[in-house]
Amino acid sequence: MITITQDAVEHIKGLIPEEDRVEKGLRLYIEKGGCSGLSYEMKIDIQQAGDSMIESGGIKVFLDEESSKYLKGSTISYNTGLTNTGFRINNPNAKQTCGCGTSFEA
């Protein structure tokens, strides 16, 4: 469903203490808004009823049912550098994205 690159796995590990990784993970979800209509959101959270879960390299990523539809086939990566540092989502379902890459049109 979703691919998580090793760079993203390592960064998520740095955000969640090892003892909390049993129940906590990265929640990736979609909200209405942003310059292209839908925006990507992330937070550290626990699994909720109805969530799907992806495990990779010792971390978990949680997706609610509605967000899963928009994110199917996506790749989550983490870029470092002088500019554009942060998580990036390569979403094959996005028909159009904004210049900063944080919102898209499905």
Biopython code that builds the backbone (N, CA, C, O; Angstrom):
import numpy as np
from Bio.PDB.StructureBuilder import StructureBuilder

atoms = [
    (1, "MET", "N", (0.817, -1.189, 0.000)),
    (1, "MET", "CA", (0.000, 0.000, 0.000)),
    (1, "MET", "C", (0.870, 1.267, 0.000)),
    (1, "MET", "O", (0.795, 2.054, -0.943)),
    (2, "ILE", "N", (1.681, 1.477, 1.021)),
    (2, "ILE", "CA", (2.573, 2.631, 1.115)),
    (2, "ILE", "C", (3.988, 2.129, 1.348)),
    (2, "ILE", "O", (4.204, 1.174, 2.094)),
    (3, "THR", "N", (4.954, 2.783, 0.701)),
    (3, "THR", "CA", (6.362, 2.465, 0.898)),
    (3, "THR", "C", (6.981, 3.545, 1.771)),
    (3, "THR", "O", (6.708, 4.731, 1.587)),
    (4, "ILE", "N", (7.814, 3.134, 2.722)),
    (4, "ILE", "CA", (8.510, 4.063, 3.608)),
    (4, "ILE", "C", (10.002, 3.853, 3.393)),
    (4, "ILE", "O", (10.517, 2.758, 3.620)),
    (5, "THR", "N", (10.693, 4.895, 2.958)),
    (5, "THR", "CA", (12.125, 4.758, 2.696)),
    (5, "THR", "C", (12.901, 4.637, 4.008)),
    (5, "THR", "O", (12.402, 4.998, 5.075)),
    (6, "GLN", "N", (14.115, 4.129, 3.911)),
    (6, "GLN", "CA", (14.950, 3.958, 5.097)),
    (6, "GLN", "C", (15.240, 5.291, 5.786)),
    (6, "GLN", "O", (15.278, 5.357, 7.015)),
    (7, "ASP", "N", (15.444, 6.350, 5.005)),
    (7, "ASP", "CA", (15.663, 7.674, 5.595)),
    (7, "ASP", "C", (14.462, 8.114, 6.431)),
    (7, "ASP", "O", (14.633, 8.678, 7.512)),
    (8, "ALA", "N", (13.246, 7.858, 5.936)),
    (8, "ALA", "CA", (12.036, 8.210, 6.682)),
    (8, "ALA", "C", (11.921, 7.367, 7.947)),
    (8, "ALA", "O", (11.568, 7.883, 9.008)),
    (9, "VAL", "N", (12.218, 6.067, 7.840)),
    (9, "VAL", "CA", (12.181, 5.179, 9.013)),
    (9, "VAL", "C", (13.118, 5.700, 10.089)),
    (9, "VAL", "O", (12.732, 5.785, 11.255)),
    (10, "GLU", "N", (14.328, 6.045, 9.722)),
    (10, "GLU", "CA", (15.315, 6.512, 10.702)),
    (10, "GLU", "C", (14.883, 7.826, 11.349)),
    (10, "GLU", "O", (15.098, 8.031, 12.544)),
    (11, "HIS", "N", (14.278, 8.710, 10.571)),
    (11, "HIS", "CA", (13.834, 9.980, 11.152)),
    (11, "HIS", "C", (12.670, 9.758, 12.120)),
    (11, "HIS", "O", (12.627, 10.368, 13.188)),
    (12, "ILE", "N", (11.735, 8.893, 11.752)),
    (12, "ILE", "CA", (10.608, 8.589, 12.637)),
    (12, "ILE", "C", (11.119, 7.971, 13.934)),
    (12, "ILE", "O", (10.616, 8.291, 15.012)),
    (13, "LYS", "N", (12.109, 7.094, 13.842)),
    (13, "LYS", "CA", (12.700, 6.504, 15.056)),
    (13, "LYS", "C", (13.238, 7.592, 15.988)),
    (13, "LYS", "O", (13.155, 7.462, 17.209)),
    (14, "GLY", "N", (13.783, 8.651, 15.419)),
    (14, "GLY", "CA", (14.293, 9.750, 16.222)),
    (14, "GLY", "C", (13.202, 10.567, 16.889)),
    (14, "GLY", "O", (13.463, 11.261, 17.872)),
    (15, "LEU", "N", (11.986, 10.496, 16.371)),
    (15, "LEU", "CA", (10.868, 11.248, 16.924)),
    (15, "LEU", "C", (10.133, 10.509, 18.037)),
    (15, "LEU", "O", (9.484, 11.128, 18.880)),
    (16, "ILE", "N", (10.239, 9.177, 18.034)),
    (16, "ILE", "CA", (9.494, 8.357, 19.000)),
    (16, "ILE", "C", (10.482, 7.571, 19.842)),
    (16, "ILE", "O", (11.225, 6.749, 19.306)),
    (17, "PRO", "N", (10.510, 7.804, 21.161)),
    (17, "PRO", "CA", (11.410, 7.014, 22.008)),
    (17, "PRO", "C", (11.145, 5.518, 21.834)),
    (17, "PRO", "O", (10.003, 5.099, 21.647)),
    (18, "GLU", "N", (12.199, 4.728, 21.895)),
    (18, "GLU", "CA", (12.082, 3.283, 21.652)),
    (18, "GLU", "C", (11.014, 2.624, 22.518)),
    (18, "GLU", "O", (10.272, 1.766, 22.039)),
    (19, "GLU", "N", (10.930, 3.014, 23.781)),
    (19, "GLU", "CA", (9.953, 2.384, 24.678)),
    (19, "GLU", "C", (8.508, 2.728, 24.309)),
    (19, "GLU", "O", (7.588, 2.030, 24.735)),
    (20, "ASP", "N", (8.290, 3.793, 23.525)),
    (20, "ASP", "CA", (6.939, 4.177, 23.107)),
    (20, "ASP", "C", (6.537, 3.577, 21.767)),
    (20, "ASP", "O", (5.371, 3.661, 21.381)),
    (21, "ARG", "N", (7.484, 2.970, 21.049)),
    (21, "ARG", "CA", (7.196, 2.457, 19.706)),
    (21, "ARG", "C", (6.287, 1.238, 19.699)),
    (21, "ARG", "O", (5.799, 0.840, 18.641)),
    (22, "VAL", "N", (6.050, 0.637, 20.868)),
    (22, "VAL", "CA", (5.141, -0.515, 20.933)),
    (22, "VAL", "C", (3.739, -0.076, 20.546)),
    (22, "VAL", "O", (3.041, -0.800, 19.836)),
    (23, "GLU", "N", (3.313, 1.100, 21.002)),
    (23, "GLU", "CA", (1.960, 1.546, 20.682)),
    (23, "GLU", "C", (1.891, 2.813, 19.839)),
    (23, "GLU", "O", (0.852, 3.083, 19.237)),
    (24, "LYS", "N", (2.954, 3.593, 19.777)),
    (24, "LYS", "CA", (2.916, 4.844, 19.023)),
    (24, "LYS", "C", (3.589, 4.709, 17.666)),
    (24, "LYS", "O", (4.494, 3.899, 17.465)),
    (25, "GLY", "N", (3.112, 5.531, 16.750)),
    (25, "GLY", "CA", (3.680, 5.568, 15.414)),
    (25, "GLY", "C", (3.371, 6.895, 14.759)),
    (25, "GLY", "O", (2.873, 7.817, 15.405)),
    (26, "LEU", "N", (3.665, 6.988, 13.485)),
    (26, "LEU", "CA", (3.395, 8.192, 12.718)),
    (26, "LEU", "C", (2.023, 8.065, 12.082)),
    (26, "LEU", "O", (1.759, 7.111, 11.349)),
    (27, "ARG", "N", (1.152, 9.018, 12.359)),
    (27, "ARG", "CA", (-0.151, 9.052, 11.694)),
    (27, "ARG", "C", (-0.015, 9.966, 10.479)),
    (27, "ARG", "O", (0.371, 11.128, 10.604)),
    (28, "LEU", "N", (-0.334, 9.434, 9.313)),
    (28, "LEU", "CA", (-0.348, 10.190, 8.066)),
    (28, "LEU", "C", (-1.805, 10.292, 7.647)),
    (28, "LEU", "O", (-2.494, 9.281, 7.509)),
    (29, "TYR", "N", (-2.271, 11.530, 7.445)),
    (29, "TYR", "CA", (-3.675, 11.703, 7.086)),
    (29, "TYR", "C", (-3.842, 12.900, 6.155)),
    (29, "TYR", "O", (-2.944, 13.726, 5.991)),
    (30, "ILE", "N", (-5.025, 12.957, 5.555)),
    (30, "ILE", "CA", (-5.361, 13.988, 4.588)),
    (30, "ILE", "C", (-6.437, 14.878, 5.187)),
    (30, "ILE", "O", (-7.390, 14.393, 5.798)),
    (31, "GLU", "N", (-6.278, 16.189, 5.005)),
    (31, "GLU", "CA", (-7.298, 17.150, 5.402)),
    (31, "GLU", "C", (-7.623, 18.044, 4.220)),
    (31, "GLU", "O", (-6.785, 18.274, 3.348)),
    (32, "LYS", "N", (-8.857, 18.546, 4.203)),
    (32, "LYS", "CA", (-9.230, 19.505, 3.167)),
    (32, "LYS", "C", (-8.534, 20.815, 3.464)),
    (32, "LYS", "O", (-8.505, 21.276, 4.605)),
    (33, "GLY", "N", (-7.976, 21.407, 2.429)),
    (33, "GLY", "CA", (-7.287, 22.682, 2.581)),
    (33, "GLY", "C", (-6.001, 22.695, 1.788)),
    (33, "GLY", "O", (-5.708, 21.762, 1.041)),
    (34, "GLY", "N", (-5.252, 23.737, 1.951)),
    (34, "GLY", "CA", (-4.024, 23.883, 1.180)),
    (34, "GLY", "C", (-4.330, 24.504, -0.165)),
    (34, "GLY", "O", (-5.494, 24.615, -0.549)),
    (35, "CYS", "N", (-3.310, 24.905, -0.875)),
    (35, "CYS", "CA", (-3.524, 25.626, -2.135)),
    (35, "CYS", "C", (-4.002, 24.728, -3.270)),
    (35, "CYS", "O", (-4.445, 25.237, -4.300)),
    (36, "SER", "N", (-3.926, 23.408, -3.114)),
    (36, "SER", "CA", (-4.400, 22.507, -4.178)),
    (36, "SER", "C", (-5.647, 21.723, -3.785)),
    (36, "SER", "O", (-6.103, 20.882, -4.560)),
    (37, "GLY", "N", (-6.209, 21.972, -2.608)),
    (37, "GLY", "CA", (-7.471, 21.343, -2.226)),
    (37, "GLY", "C", (-7.384, 20.348, -1.088)),
    (37, "GLY", "O", (-8.273, 20.312, -0.238)),
    (38, "LEU", "N", (-6.336, 19.537, -1.048)),
    (38, "LEU", "CA", (-6.137, 18.561, 0.030)),
    (38, "LEU", "C", (-4.707, 18.701, 0.538)),
    (38, "LEU", "O", (-3.795, 18.970, -0.244)),
    (39, "SER", "N", (-4.506, 18.523, 1.835)),
    (39, "SER", "CA", (-3.151, 18.656, 2.368)),
    (39, "SER", "C", (-2.761, 17.431, 3.182)),
    (39, "SER", "O", (-3.601, 16.768, 3.790)),
    (40, "TYR", "N", (-1.468, 17.154, 3.175)),
    (40, "TYR", "CA", (-0.898, 16.061, 3.953)),
    (40, "TYR", "C", (-0.655, 16.545, 5.378)),
    (40, "TYR", "O", (-0.158, 17.651, 5.589)),
    (41, "GLU", "N", (-1.001, 15.728, 6.336)),
    (41, "GLU", "CA", (-0.757, 16.039, 7.744)),
    (41, "GLU", "C", (-0.109, 14.826, 8.392)),
    (41, "GLU", "O", (-0.336, 13.691, 7.972)),
    (42, "MET", "N", (0.697, 15.071, 9.417)),
    (42, "MET", "CA", (1.372, 13.995, 10.154)),
    (42, "MET", "C", (1.418, 14.360, 11.626)),
    (42, "MET", "O", (1.517, 15.530, 11.993)),
    (43, "LYS", "N", (1.344, 13.333, 12.461)),
    (43, "LYS", "CA", (1.547, 13.525, 13.892)),
    (43, "LYS", "C", (1.884, 12.182, 14.522)),
    (43, "LYS", "O", (1.585, 11.130, 13.958)),
    (44, "ILE", "N", (2.502, 12.226, 15.685)),
    (44, "ILE", "CA", (2.774, 11.005, 16.450)),
    (44, "ILE", "C", (1.495, 10.661, 17.191)),
    (44, "ILE", "O", (0.906, 11.516, 17.851)),
    (45, "ASP", "N", (1.065, 9.410, 17.082)),
    (45, "ASP", "CA", (-0.239, 9.029, 17.620)),
    (45, "ASP", "C", (-0.247, 7.534, 17.910)),
    (45, "ASP", "O", (0.736, 6.832, 17.673)),
    (46, "ILE", "N", (-1.377, 7.064, 18.427)),
    (46, "ILE", "CA", (-1.600, 5.625, 18.619)),
    (46, "ILE", "C", (-2.633, 5.171, 17.590)),
    (46, "ILE", "O", (-3.349, 5.990, 17.014)),
    (47, "GLN", "N", (-2.701, 3.878, 17.369)),
    (47, "GLN", "CA", (-3.643, 3.330, 16.405)),
    (47, "GLN", "C", (-5.068, 3.512, 16.913)),
    (47, "GLN", "O", (-5.354, 3.253, 18.082)),
    (48, "GLN", "N", (-5.956, 3.956, 16.034)),
    (48, "GLN", "CA", (-7.369, 4.146, 16.341)),
    (48, "GLN", "C", (-8.183, 3.046, 15.662)),
    (48, "GLN", "O", (-7.711, 2.410, 14.719)),
    (49, "ALA", "N", (-9.399, 2.825, 16.141)),
    (49, "ALA", "CA", (-10.291, 1.846, 15.532)),
    (49, "ALA", "C", (-10.487, 2.199, 14.062)),
    (49, "ALA", "O", (-10.746, 3.355, 13.728)),
    (50, "GLY", "N", (-10.366, 1.218, 13.194)),
    (50, "GLY", "CA", (-10.550, 1.416, 11.765)),
    (50, "GLY", "C", (-9.294, 1.782, 11.003)),
    (50, "GLY", "O", (-9.307, 1.828, 9.772)),
    (51, "ASP", "N", (-8.201, 2.044, 11.717)),
    (51, "ASP", "CA", (-6.943, 2.389, 11.054)),
    (51, "ASP", "C", (-6.305, 1.165, 10.414)),
    (51, "ASP", "O", (-6.434, 0.047, 10.914)),
    (52, "SER", "N", (-5.619, 1.390, 9.309)),
    (52, "SER", "CA", (-4.711, 0.373, 8.803)),
    (52, "SER", "C", (-3.323, 0.745, 9.321)),
    (52, "SER", "O", (-3.060, 1.910, 9.621)),
    (53, "MET", "N", (-2.443, -0.243, 9.425)),
    (53, "MET", "CA", (-1.112, -0.007, 9.964)),
    (53, "MET", "C", (-0.082, -0.629, 9.042)),
    (53, "MET", "O", (-0.250, -1.747, 8.554)),
    (54, "ILE", "N", (0.984, 0.118, 8.813)),
    (54, "ILE", "CA", (2.115, -0.371, 8.039)),
    (54, "ILE", "C", (3.307, -0.372, 8.975)),
    (54, "ILE", "O", (3.576, 0.628, 9.641)),
    (55, "GLU", "N", (4.024, -1.486, 9.032)),
    (55, "GLU", "CA", (5.235, -1.567, 9.845)),
    (55, "GLU", "C", (6.434, -1.676, 8.921)),
    (55, "GLU", "O", (6.422, -2.421, 7.941)),
    (56, "SER", "N", (7.468, -0.920, 9.254)),
    (56, "SER", "CA", (8.681, -0.942, 8.451)),
    (56, "SER", "C", (9.863, -0.563, 9.331)),
    (56, "SER", "O", (9.864, 0.507, 9.939)),
    (57, "GLY", "N", (10.854, -1.417, 9.404)),
    (57, "GLY", "CA", (12.076, -1.101, 10.133)),
    (57, "GLY", "C", (11.877, -0.799, 11.605)),
    (57, "GLY", "O", (12.666, -0.055, 12.187)),
    (58, "GLY", "N", (10.854, -1.351, 12.216)),
    (58, "GLY", "CA", (10.621, -1.126, 13.642)),
    (58, "GLY", "C", (9.740, 0.067, 13.966)),
    (58, "GLY", "O", (9.583, 0.415, 15.136)),
    (59, "ILE", "N", (9.156, 0.707, 12.946)),
    (59, "ILE", "CA", (8.227, 1.806, 13.201)),
    (59, "ILE", "C", (6.870, 1.467, 12.580)),
    (59, "ILE", "O", (6.757, 0.587, 11.726)),
    (60, "LYS", "N", (5.844, 2.193, 13.033)),
    (60, "LYS", "CA", (4.493, 1.991, 12.533)),
    (60, "LYS", "C", (3.992, 3.281, 11.905)),
    (60, "LYS", "O", (4.305, 4.379, 12.365)),
    (61, "VAL", "N", (3.206, 3.127, 10.841)),
    (61, "VAL", "CA", (2.519, 4.250, 10.228)),
    (61, "VAL", "C", (1.035, 3.900, 10.218)),
    (61, "VAL", "O", (0.640, 2.834, 9.745)),
    (62, "PHE", "N", (0.218, 4.812, 10.748)),
    (62, "PHE", "CA", (-1.225, 4.609, 10.834)),
    (62, "PHE", "C", (-1.935, 5.456, 9.793)),
    (62, "PHE", "O", (-1.586, 6.615, 9.566)),
    (63, "LEU", "N", (-2.946, 4.852, 9.160)),
    (63, "LEU", "CA", (-3.756, 5.537, 8.145)),
    (63, "LEU", "C", (-5.224, 5.290, 8.431)),
    (63, "LEU", "O", (-5.638, 4.148, 8.627)),
    (64, "ASP", "N", (-6.015, 6.359, 8.454)),
    (64, "ASP", "CA", (-7.452, 6.161, 8.574)),
    (64, "ASP", "C", (-7.991, 5.721, 7.210)),
    (64, "ASP", "O", (-7.311, 5.844, 6.191)),
    (65, "GLU", "N", (-9.205, 5.214, 7.211)),
    (65, "GLU", "CA", (-9.768, 4.625, 5.986)),
    (65, "GLU", "C", (-9.865, 5.640, 4.845)),
    (65, "GLU", "O", (-9.517, 5.318, 3.709)),
    (66, "GLU", "N", (-10.329, 6.846, 5.126)),
    (66, "GLU", "CA", (-10.495, 7.859, 4.080)),
    (66, "GLU", "C", (-9.145, 8.277, 3.495)),
    (66, "GLU", "O", (-9.008, 8.390, 2.277)),
    (67, "SER", "N", (-8.154, 8.505, 4.349)),
    (67, "SER", "CA", (-6.827, 8.913, 3.876)),
    (67, "SER", "C", (-6.166, 7.820, 3.057)),
    (67, "SER", "O", (-5.438, 8.109, 2.107)),
    (68, "SER", "N", (-6.413, 6.561, 3.418)),
    (68, "SER", "CA", (-5.827, 5.436, 2.691)),
    (68, "SER", "C", (-6.186, 5.469, 1.211)),
    (68, "SER", "O", (-5.372, 5.104, 0.362)),
    (69, "LYS", "N", (-7.401, 5.905, 0.903)),
    (69, "LYS", "CA", (-7.847, 5.971, -0.492)),
    (69, "LYS", "C", (-6.979, 6.933, -1.306)),
    (69, "LYS", "O", (-6.649, 6.656, -2.460)),
    (70, "TYR", "N", (-6.615, 8.055, -0.704)),
    (70, "TYR", "CA", (-5.819, 9.071, -1.401)),
    (70, "TYR", "C", (-4.335, 8.724, -1.445)),
    (70, "TYR", "O", (-3.610, 9.207, -2.315)),
    (71, "LEU", "N", (-3.877, 7.886, -0.510)),
    (71, "LEU", "CA", (-2.444, 7.629, -0.370)),
    (71, "LEU", "C", (-1.983, 6.294, -0.939)),
    (71, "LEU", "O", (-0.795, 5.978, -0.874)),
    (72, "LYS", "N", (-2.889, 5.511, -1.490)),
    (72, "LYS", "CA", (-2.551, 4.199, -2.025)),
    (72, "LYS", "C", (-1.410, 4.303, -3.038)),
    (72, "LYS", "O", (-1.487, 5.080, -3.990)),
    (73, "GLY", "N", (-0.358, 3.522, -2.828)),
    (73, "GLY", "CA", (0.777, 3.498, -3.739)),
    (73, "GLY", "C", (1.817, 4.579, -3.495)),
    (73, "GLY", "O", (2.791, 4.675, -4.241)),
    (74, "SER", "N", (1.629, 5.390, -2.466)),
    (74, "SER", "CA", (2.545, 6.498, -2.183)),
    (74, "SER", "C", (3.845, 6.021, -1.540)),
    (74, "SER", "O", (3.919, 4.928, -0.978)),
    (75, "THR", "N", (4.860, 6.864, -1.637)),
    (75, "THR", "CA", (6.143, 6.629, -0.985)),
    (75, "THR", "C", (6.434, 7.797, -0.059)),
    (75, "THR", "O", (6.364, 8.957, -0.467)),
    (76, "ILE", "N", (6.764, 7.484, 1.200)),
    (76, "ILE", "CA", (7.155, 8.498, 2.178)),
    (76, "ILE", "C", (8.671, 8.467, 2.284)),
    (76, "ILE", "O", (9.262, 7.422, 2.555)),
    (77, "SER", "N", (9.297, 9.616, 2.070)),
    (77, "SER", "CA", (10.747, 9.715, 2.215)),
    (77, "SER", "C", (11.055, 10.891, 3.138)),
    (77, "SER", "O", (10.173, 11.675, 3.490)),
    (78, "TYR", "N", (12.324, 10.994, 3.520)),
    (78, "TYR", "CA", (12.766, 12.126, 4.334)),
    (78, "TYR", "C", (14.022, 12.693, 3.699)),
    (78, "TYR", "O", (15.014, 11.986, 3.520)),
    (79, "ASN", "N", (13.974, 13.970, 3.362)),
    (79, "ASN", "CA", (15.099, 14.633, 2.710)),
    (79, "ASN", "C", (15.841, 15.517, 3.696)),
    (79, "ASN", "O", (15.230, 16.161, 4.549)),
    (80, "THR", "N", (17.150, 15.546, 3.578)),
    (80, "THR", "CA", (17.964, 16.459, 4.371)),
    (80, "THR", "C", (18.771, 17.324, 3.417)),
    (80, "THR", "O", (19.064, 16.914, 2.294)),
    (81, "GLY", "N", (19.114, 18.472, 3.847)),
    (81, "GLY", "CA", (19.892, 19.376, 3.015)),
    (81, "GLY", "C", (19.651, 20.809, 3.439)),
    (81, "GLY", "O", (18.952, 21.069, 4.419)),
    (82, "LEU", "N", (20.224, 21.725, 2.710)),
    (82, "LEU", "CA", (20.070, 23.137, 3.048)),
    (82, "LEU", "C", (18.657, 23.643, 2.790)),
    (82, "LEU", "O", (18.171, 24.523, 3.500)),
    (83, "THR", "N", (18.002, 23.094, 1.784)),
    (83, "THR", "CA", (16.622, 23.476, 1.490)),
    (83, "THR", "C", (15.777, 22.217, 1.372)),
    (83, "THR", "O", (16.298, 21.133, 1.108)),
    (84, "ASN", "N", (14.496, 22.361, 1.565)),
    (84, "ASN", "CA", (13.528, 21.257, 1.430)),
    (84, "ASN", "C", (13.775, 20.095, 2.378)),
    (84, "ASN", "O", (13.511, 18.947, 2.021)),
    (85, "THR", "N", (14.276, 20.367, 3.583)),
    (85, "THR", "CA", (14.440, 19.312, 4.576)),
    (85, "THR", "C", (13.068, 18.931, 5.117)),
    (85, "THR", "O", (12.249, 19.800, 5.417)),
    (86, "GLY", "N", (12.824, 17.646, 5.239)),
    (86, "GLY", "CA", (11.574, 17.167, 5.820)),
    (86, "GLY", "C", (11.021, 15.980, 5.064)),
    (86, "GLY", "O", (11.623, 15.475, 4.116)),
    (87, "PHE", "N", (9.854, 15.552, 5.514)),
    (87, "PHE", "CA", (9.175, 14.433, 4.873)),
    (87, "PHE", "C", (8.658, 14.862, 3.502)),
    (87, "PHE", "O", (8.218, 15.995, 3.310)),
    (88, "ARG", "N", (8.723, 13.937, 2.566)),
    (88, "ARG", "CA", (8.182, 14.138, 1.228)),
    (88, "ARG", "C", (7.282, 12.954, 0.911)),
    (88, "ARG", "O", (7.582, 11.815, 1.270)),
    (89, "ILE", "N", (6.188, 13.234, 0.241)),
    (89, "ILE", "CA", (5.258, 12.184, -0.149)),
    (89, "ILE", "C", (5.146, 12.189, -1.662)),
    (89, "ILE", "O", (4.712, 13.171, -2.264)),
    (90, "ASN", "N", (5.541, 11.086, -2.264)),
    (90, "ASN", "CA", (5.391, 10.902, -3.705)),
    (90, "ASN", "C", (4.090, 10.131, -3.885)),
    (90, "ASN", "O", (4.027, 8.931, -3.618)),
    (91, "ASN", "N", (3.057, 10.828, -4.337)),
    (91, "ASN", "CA", (1.717, 10.272, -4.405)),
    (91, "ASN", "C", (1.289, 10.116, -5.861)),
    (91, "ASN", "O", (1.070, 11.113, -6.548)),
    (92, "PRO", "N", (1.166, 8.873, -6.342)),
    (92, "PRO", "CA", (0.762, 8.654, -7.734)),
    (92, "PRO", "C", (-0.688, 9.042, -8.005)),
    (92, "PRO", "O", (-1.095, 9.115, -9.164)),
    (93, "ASN", "N", (-1.476, 9.291, -6.956)),
    (93, "ASN", "CA", (-2.883, 9.661, -7.103)),
    (93, "ASN", "C", (-3.079, 11.167, -7.252)),
    (93, "ASN", "O", (-4.184, 11.620, -7.550)),
    (94, "ALA", "N", (-2.025, 11.939, -7.048)),
    (94, "ALA", "CA", (-2.125, 13.402, -7.127)),
    (94, "ALA", "C", (-2.122, 13.842, -8.586)),
    (94, "ALA", "O", (-1.174, 13.573, -9.324)),
    (95, "LYS", "N", (-3.179, 14.514, -8.991)),
    (95, "LYS", "CA", (-3.260, 15.040, -10.352)),
    (95, "LYS", "C", (-2.474, 16.338, -10.466)),
    (95, "LYS", "O", (-1.925, 16.657, -11.520)),
    (96, "GLN", "N", (-2.431, 17.074, -9.374)),
    (96, "GLN", "CA", (-1.728, 18.352, -9.345)),
    (96, "GLN", "C", (-1.237, 18.571, -7.919)),
    (96, "GLN", "O", (-1.944, 18.248, -6.964)),
    (97, "THR", "N", (-0.032, 19.117, -7.767)),
    (97, "THR", "CA", (0.495, 19.438, -6.445)),
    (97, "THR", "C", (0.889, 20.902, -6.409)),
    (97, "THR", "O", (1.107, 21.533, -7.444)),
    (98, "CYS", "N", (0.974, 21.430, -5.194)),
    (98, "CYS", "CA", (1.416, 22.810, -5.060)),
    (98, "CYS", "C", (2.952, 22.846, -5.102)),
    (98, "CYS", "O", (3.603, 21.805, -5.030)),
    (99, "GLY", "N", (3.501, 24.010, -5.214)),
    (99, "GLY", "CA", (4.941, 24.163, -5.332)),
    (99, "GLY", "C", (5.711, 23.667, -4.120)),
    (99, "GLY", "O", (6.837, 23.190, -4.264)),
    (100, "CYS", "N", (5.129, 23.767, -2.927)),
    (100, "CYS", "CA", (5.849, 23.343, -1.724)),
    (100, "CYS", "C", (5.693, 21.845, -1.448)),
    (100, "CYS", "O", (6.414, 21.296, -0.614)),
    (101, "GLY", "N", (4.756, 21.174, -2.138)),
    (101, "GLY", "CA", (4.597, 19.736, -1.989)),
    (101, "GLY", "C", (3.776, 19.302, -0.793)),
    (101, "GLY", "O", (3.739, 18.114, -0.473)),
    (102, "THR", "N", (3.105, 20.253, -0.114)),
    (102, "THR", "CA", (2.317, 19.869, 1.068)),
    (102, "THR", "C", (0.840, 19.711, 0.776)),
    (102, "THR", "O", (0.090, 19.262, 1.642)),
    (103, "SER", "N", (0.400, 20.069, -0.426)),
    (103, "SER", "CA", (-0.996, 19.862, -0.774)),
    (103, "SER", "C", (-1.095, 19.336, -2.195)),
    (103, "SER", "O", (-0.153, 19.430, -2.982)),
    (104, "PHE", "N", (-2.274, 18.772, -2.506)),
    (104, "PHE", "CA", (-2.463, 18.162, -3.818)),
    (104, "PHE", "C", (-3.932, 18.141, -4.188)),
    (104, "PHE", "O", (-4.808, 18.371, -3.355)),
    (105, "GLU", "N", (-4.177, 17.861, -5.446)),
    (105, "GLU", "CA", (-5.543, 17.667, -5.960)),
    (105, "GLU", "C", (-5.648, 16.229, -6.426)),
    (105, "GLU", "O", (-4.803, 15.746, -7.181)),
    (106, "ALA", "N", (-6.690, 15.547, -5.971)),
    (106, "ALA", "CA", (-6.860, 14.134, -6.329)),
    (106, "ALA", "C", (-7.622, 13.997, -7.633)),
    (106, "ALA", "O", (-7.861, 12.881, -8.095)),
]
sb = StructureBuilder()
sb.init_structure("model")
sb.init_model(0)
sb.init_chain("A")
sb.init_seg("    ")
for serial, (resi, resn, name, xyz) in enumerate(atoms, 1):
    if name == "N":
        sb.init_residue(resn, " ", resi, " ")
    sb.init_atom(name, np.array(xyz, "f"), 0.0, 1.0, " ", f" {name:<3s}", serial, name[0])
structure = sb.get_structure()
